[in-house]
């Protein structure tokens, strides 16, 4: 029974897993049903290994890296007008947004089991394609378009 020491104390970490995967399983979980989320995730990894003939953990990791946004916009009200101000995204928020976008893209696809949809989305994201990567590109493009308002970030 391996455990990990975090800022908030020690947590249980099952074998064949790492903290990033556990965090993703927590995002995948609905209504507190973690065993179902774990089964879906393990089936997803098996499907990825069948479809790509490569290491599923590596595909998962590259997919997360490809979906992490570096810039985003935040609305800020200044003098009665609302400006979209571009800001850098912190590491923990990058991970949260990447997980959220990948899961939303997988849940929006209909017609097959969740493990298959999630595997497809992760494979597409690792190849820099798919809905979640498009969402990242749109977010960063919006931040680049609003670069003129970057000086408002200090307020």
Secondary structure as GFF3:
##gff-version 3
##sequence-region A 1 155
A	DSSP	beta_strand	3	6	.	.	.	ID=ss1
A	DSSP	beta_strand	9	12	.	.	.	ID=ss2
A	DSSP	alpha_helix	19	28	.	.	.	ID=ss3
A	DSSP	alpha_helix	34	52	.	.	.	ID=ss4
A	DSSP	alpha_helix	56	67	.	.	.	ID=ss5
A	DSSP	beta_strand	71	78	.	.	.	ID=ss6
A	DSSP	beta_strand	81	88	.	.	.	ID=ss7
A	DSSP	alpha_helix	91	108	.	.	.	ID=ss8
A	DSSP	alpha_helix	114	126	.	.	.	ID=ss9
A	DSSP	alpha_helix	131	145	.	.	.	ID=ss10
A	DSSP	three_ten_helix	147	154	.	.	.	ID=ss11
###
